[in-house]
Amino acid sequence: MDQEVNTISTPVDQIPEQPSISLQDLVVLLNVVRITAERGAIKADEMAPVGAVYQKLYSFLKASGAITEDSKETS
């Protein structure tokens, strides 16, 4: 018994691009949080959760090698 397999092919130019984020994007985000805090744009009651996310992001980027201990002020 032969089974017929029907496949639908989509041209490559019609495949939607999947969202992505790079390590460099995350470094930029880390800097945005740092600069925002330095400029006083974060209210006192918002500092703890923002700081916690900043520390998690910093630890992740350091572990990935995207930043080094000396590069807290990366661009």
Stockholm file with secondary structure:
# STOCKHOLM 1.0

chainA/1-75         MDQEVNTISTPVDQIPEQPSISLQDLVVLLNVVRITAERGAIKADEMAPVGAVYQKLYSFLKASGAITEDSKETS
#=GR chainA/1-75 SS CCCCCCCCCCCGGGSCCCCCCCHHHHHHHHHHHHHHHHTTCSCGGGHHHHHHHHHHHHHHHHHHTSSCTTCTTCC
#=GC SS_cons        CCCCCCCCCCCGGGSCCCCCCCHHHHHHHHHHHHHHHHTTCSCGGGHHHHHHHHHHHHHHHHHHTSSCTTCTTCC
//
